[in-house]
Amino acid sequence: MDHTLWYKDAVFYEVYVRAFHDSDNDGHGDLRGMIEKLDYVKELGVDCLWLLPIYPSPLKDDGYDISNFYDVHPTYGTLDDFEELLEEAHKRGLRVIMDLVLNHTSNMHPWFRAARANRNSIFRDYYVWSDSSLKYRDARIIFLDTEESNWGWDKKSEQYYWHRFYASQPDLNYDNPAVQAEMLKVMSFWLDLGVDGFRADAVPYLFEREGTGCENLPETHAYLKEIRKFINERYPGRILLAEANQWPEDIIPYFGDGGDEFHMGFHFPIMPRIFMSIRKEHRTQLVWIMGRTPALTETNQWCMFLRNHDELTLEMVTEEEREWMWQEFAPDPRMRLNLGIRRRLAPLLDNDHRKIMLANSLLFSLPGSPVIYYGDEIGMGDNISLHDRNGVRTPMQWDDSSSAGFSKAPSQSVYLPIIDDDTYGRKQVNVKSQQDNPYSLWHSVRNMIHARKKYPAFGRGDFQWIDCENEAIAAYVRTYEDQVIYVFNNMSASEHVISIPMQDIPGPLTDILTGKDYYIQDQTLTLKMSPRQYLWLV
Ligand code: GLC
């Protein structure tokens, strides 16, 4: 096996450092806290951490608004701590990728301060300015609930500046070669420290051109190819993961031509359809989207996820589907944000262990490498009374003590309140009690991860639907070299008996997850599937 393709076999774990573990009791999670929890992550079966931005930042967008690309946010620790984190992670065979925010900076970044202070500053051209707010009118607004325009007025220098996200996040001007060079320097800095790659934030928006939606432009792809070339030449083996919230046909170009752009890309369109198909209790939506998902080349990989730190975005569904998703999954208007749903995995799936594990069965067995969002492995809840996406970014619940084992700081100094309701509070949901209970969600997730790791077919194999008349069953086969795995998911809340024609094979098929045997008789595999049951047969 080719081990340079490690990312194809890897299970990823997304961590918001501020939320994970507070080692110095100031109420904010930090890098040393992360180090203390590396054994936990390792035990779960994770191969690679993805850290949300850890750079100095006014935290108007939880660190996606960077004010210095070359340091660590003071409450998270120091560069030395970061180096130690890398060392400790690598010692345990864990890799670490971090967010790379190319598209914009904070308005507190010295470049922007200099740019707005003086129109003749060399930094003026680091950003996109205009006398008119009517330029690039075809570009959509992403943060619909807060922003009215992609142009912000700068009183000081009396021009508009371009921003695709919050007004406090001015877009960098990639037509300026100096900006292009700066960002390569930033990458080098962190790669030299030893990071294993980047999750590149918001990549479709780097360039602007009149008469276009200012997304996925050829100029953007050309620059991203420069980045990949730079990595290939100077840092082979490190990876680039694209955040491009687009339809499959628009994501494909981010994988480049013969591996000259991203190694990996998130599969945004399949994510809402996993929830849809579980709610509708049939596979139709999954079949439809897989039909539009081309196979990738050998060095590329989809990144699969159920939830992340943002709202569950409904950009990649039809308007009708969006309305339906909102009705079904976000009945309270406070659960909605922009074009999405700001809730966590467990509450979205009614805190139902079987539904959650069915979703995980799809996440871990469909083509791609899975990402787990911190806390979802124990079924953490959300808090819709908190602003913006904060409700899904609350402190990790380690135990049932008053601070949930997150911090010893007085509760009023913890950066966000710990979830405290009757269903998802620290007493009901925490790592410690789930580790102690072999029937807990944590154990189910851990078993699934460890089972998956024994079979490269999940990360590397071909995908094909199994012909099954019953639409409540999502059945497919994953094949890699001589490994063949038949996956059956009963999407519905009722029992179904299915018969699949199959060549007789001498021994039984064995469920990787439970060790139970299933025999083929008279060239037929007959399965009685209980509600929401999943089988991974080898
Ligand atoms: C990405 C991030 C999101 C952030 C935005 C702007 O979409 O996932 O959290 O707000 O970029 O940087």
Residues whose N, C-alpha, C, O or C-beta is under 5 A from the ligand:
A	BS01	GLC	D61 Y64 F165 D201 A202 D310
